[in-house]
Amino acid sequence: PSGPVPAEIYCKVSYLRKFKETAAYEAFSYRPTTAEGGSKALTVTVPLKPKLLATMKSMNYMLNQLAKIEVEEAGCSLGVWVEDGLVQEETTGGLAFVGDDNVLVTPPMTRILSSRTILRAMELARLLVERGVIAGIRVAPVPLAQAREAAEMMTMSASFLQAIVEWDGQPVGDGKP
């Protein structure tokens, strides 16, 4: 729902079937982008899941959906969870940053679900290091101030890798994907 959520219970049920018409399928796109490409992110106020739920795969997406409502109401397409001054993850995927040192950094998976996609992306990023595209890869805590100074920010999940070009109304890097 995009309006007020009743206090009693909230249950989201999704059903997506294959559409023959491309336009009908595109109506279900959940990753709106800016006109130039890339997504707009918002630091959400909805709390990060408790560690037990955040580090195991479950069907408990209540906080993710509440965060999505907050994000949509702000006119953005994805949310960023920050806890104790450290960036944790995007509300439906992992996050990675490239700083001025040209190193790809992603937060450690001690407080978030161990993402197979992030792990695979880090494996593939070794090729980028070998080819000189990036200087290195690192899994390390990402302080909020450091994340805000990143030259690039991206989110990824099983089906996408998306540039984040704006975060809390400010451009990320040069504001282009």
Residue, then its C-alpha position, 0 to 999 in steps of 0.5 A: p500500500s502507498g497510503p497509511v498502513p492499518a495498525e492490525i496487520y500488514c501482509k504483502v502478497s505478490y504474484l507476477r506472471k509472464f506477460k505477452e505484452t512488453a508494456a504490461y510487464e514494464a508496468f511491474s518494474y520496481r526499479p524506477t530510474t532517473a531520466e539519465g539512468g541510475s536510481k535515487a536513494l533515501t536513507v530510511t528511518v525504518p530500523l534495520k532488521p534485528k540481527l537474527l532476522a537480518t542474517m538468515k534467509s526468511m520470508n519476513y519482509m515487514l521492515n523492507q516493505l515499510a522502508k519501501i513505503e517511506v522511499e516511495e513517499a519521498g519520490c525515490s526508488l530505493g532505501v539505504w539502511v545505516e546503523d551506528g554510523l555505518v552503511q549496511e545495505e540497500t533495503t532489497g539488495g547489497l551495496a558497493f562503493v568506489g571511492d577516490d582510491n578506485v577501490l570497490v568496497t562493500p560492507p561486511m556481512t556481519r549485520i546483514l544477510s550474506s549476499r551470494t550476489i555481492l560475493r559473486a560480484m566481488e569474485l568477478a571484480r578481481l577481473l577488473v583489478e587484473r585489467g586495471v579498471i579498478a585498483g582493488i576490492r575490499v570488504a570493510p565497514v563503510p562509515l556514512a561520511q566515507a560513503r557520501e564521498a564515494a565516486e560511485m555507488m551501486t546496488m545489486s541483487a540476483s537480477f540487477l546491478q543499478a547505479i545510484v546517482e542521487w542519495d538523500g537529494q545529493p548527487v553521488g560522484d558526478g551524478k551520472p551512472 
